Every structure is written in C-alpha cells, then in structure tokens.
C-alpha cells in the first residue's frame, strides 16, 4: 500500500513503467507547453496499449487479427 522512501523495489512494476514512459516518450522531445506533453503522452499511451507487440500474445499487437 505504501512504498517507503528510497525503496523503489517495493513497487517495481510501476517503477519500470515510469522508466519506460520517461525513456520512450518524455526524453525524446523538448516541450514548451504542458499541452504538448499531454498530446505526446496521449499518442504514446495509445501506441503502448494498442499497437506495440506484447509478449503475452506471442509478440503481436493486442488488436492483431489473424
């Protein structure tokens, strides 16, 4: 329920997701306004959830039709 300060391994799943967002999205651009960040992260979130290959479905995107 509570992650102690200085112990990110207590919530490793969220920490890994935060690192993924930072490296794949936020560190790629220089933003001037908050709206640019929101637009970029919305597009990235859609890609992350709907288009990128997921290992849980044999490396296919979730919306892949066979």
C-alpha positions, 0 to 999 in steps of 0.5 A: 500500500505504501512504498517507503522512501528510497525503496523503489523495489517495493513497487517495481512494476510501476517503477519500470513503467515510469522508466519506460514512459520517461525513456520512450516518450518524455526524453525524446522531445523538448516541450514548451507547453504542458499541452504538448506533453499531454498530446505526446503522452496521449499518442504514446499511451495509445501506441503502448496499449494498442499497437506495440507487440506484447509478449503475452500474445506471442509478440503481436499487437493486442488488436492483431487479427489473424 
